[in-house]
Amino acid sequence: MESPARGVGAPAAVSSAPMVPELDEITTGRLRLWSAGPDDAFRLLRYHQDNWEHLRRWSPPVPDDYLTLGYWERRLAAERGAAEGGRAARWAISWHDDEVARVIGTIGLTDIVRGPVESATVGYGLAAREQGKGVMTEALAAVARHAFQPLALHQLFAGYLPVNEPSGRVLRRVGFQVVGYLRDHIFINGAWRDHVLAQLVEPTARPPA
Ligand SMILES: CC(C)(COP(=O)(O)OP(=O)(O)OC[C@H]1O[C@@H](n2cnc3c(N)ncnc32)[C@H](O)[C@@H]1OP(=O)(O)O)[C@@H](O)C(=O)NCCC(=O)NCCS
């Protein structure tokens, strides 16, 4: 298995020994990945409003109030609870040098399972105008490193639609390998869709904590 850091440039710096490691901020050469809470609802709402036409094609069904402040306040509170419970970890992505921390994308680990598998599923999305600059390659590589240390997961899974070749290329650049093809697996953009399943395994093969 290739290293998750392959081809990625500047290494991630991760803050040390937190009480709740899932809430860590992650910095890379160009990016800041930060944990958004309910107070950040407007920034997340703005990002999703501005990019909904671009993102909806790849999104599962959303509630009617998805593009409202109330929805994002509730959702970010729920995500904070999931992070504190060790079930998920999500980050907003901003340019490192952006003083107002405008949200340009999101990335997260969900379905964190401990024990004999030590796994999580990774998902991400990026503002339309920020594509093609290596942002998600850099963010995903940093999150993979964070997942393996300090979160001590053993493996990450990601699924993408067969037509979403840009997402497949990001995953392969970070070291993910395609391990399966799931038929009618996920309801996205109004229909059950096939999904390509990719996996990244922690290279040292250490036993579960
Ligand atoms: C899929 C998606 C996340 C890709 O994000 P991205 O930041 O544009 O991806 P990257 O910039 O890292 O890679 C795209 C291209 O930029 C190039 N690139 C430019 N500068 C780069 C750099 N400094 N480092 C790495 N790659 C760079 C890459 O070579 C790559 O080209 P290629 O894949 O055509 O060979 C984005 O298009 C998106 O949000 N799509 C809609 C939502 C979505 O699909 N989510 C995932 C569902 S599975």
The ligand as an ORCA input file, in Angstrom:
! r2SCAN-3c Opt
* xyz 0 1
  C     -13.888     15.924     -6.630
  C     -13.350     17.211     -6.037
  C     -13.362     17.130     -4.520
  C     -11.896     17.395     -6.511
  O     -11.300     18.488     -5.798
  P     -10.037     19.305     -6.382
  O      -9.458     20.100     -5.291
  O     -10.417     19.994     -7.633
  O      -9.045     18.151     -6.725
  P      -7.494     18.438     -6.960
  O      -7.293     19.867     -7.344
  O      -6.768     17.947     -5.788
  O      -7.248     17.585     -8.212
  C      -7.781     18.070     -9.441
  C      -6.665     18.428    -10.403
  O      -5.885     19.518     -9.959
  C      -4.520     19.286    -10.294
  N      -3.659     20.062     -9.412
  C      -3.441     21.376     -9.589
  N      -2.596     21.821     -8.656
  C      -2.298     20.787     -7.842
  C      -1.481     20.637     -6.678
  N      -0.814     21.676     -6.157
  N      -1.421     19.430     -6.075
  C      -2.102     18.387     -6.556
  N      -2.880     18.465     -7.684
  C      -2.980     19.664     -8.315
  C      -4.400     17.806    -10.133
  O      -3.326     17.309    -10.900
  C      -5.716     17.318    -10.607
  O      -5.707     17.059    -11.980
  P      -6.259     15.702    -12.572
  O      -7.033     14.961    -11.515
  O      -7.140     16.168    -13.669
  O      -5.081     14.955    -12.992
  C     -14.171     18.444     -6.482
  O     -14.219     18.455     -7.880
  C     -15.601     18.448     -5.952
  O     -15.873     18.956     -4.866
  N     -16.556     17.871     -6.721
  C     -17.982     17.881     -6.334
  C     -18.267     17.093     -5.045
  C     -17.701     15.710     -5.096
  O     -17.547     15.122     -6.138
  N     -17.405     15.164     -3.913
  C     -16.858     13.824     -3.794
  C     -17.952     12.795     -3.866
  S     -17.245     11.166     -3.869
*
